[in-house]
Amino acid sequence: MVLDRDGYTMYDLKEKVMKSSLAAQAADGLNVTADDEMTALHIDNFVDAIRTGAALRQPIEEGAKSVLLGHLGNIAQATGRVLRVDATSGRIAGDEAAMKWWQREYAPGWAPTV
């Protein structure tokens, strides 16, 4: 499967296209400036949810789960170690050095308040 912001294409083992769903006009799938149809639809939906309470097409919890694996992979690569992860919280367990990669240091006055 090839998957990016323009859609997806699924292949069989002989590289024959089995199913495809692509944006009407292909764009740079790594560009997050909403210059393509799919990114623009996601941004519009997110803004509508904030302004009007419209339902999100991608619930925040599901999006968080999907990007967590990428972040954990980057941390594992940066530390050169296998990570143990708490299944409940998604946080790294028993590795303080790896947890230093968990969040960034903010410039004075820009740290989020929780």
PyMOL commands that set and color helices and strands:
alter all, ss='L'
color gray80, all
select helices_A, chain A and resi 37-52+60-79+96-99
alter helices_A, ss='H'
color red, helices_A
select strands_A, chain A and resi 2-4+7-11+17-22
alter strands_A, ss='S'
color yellow, strands_A
deselect
rebuild
show_as cartoon
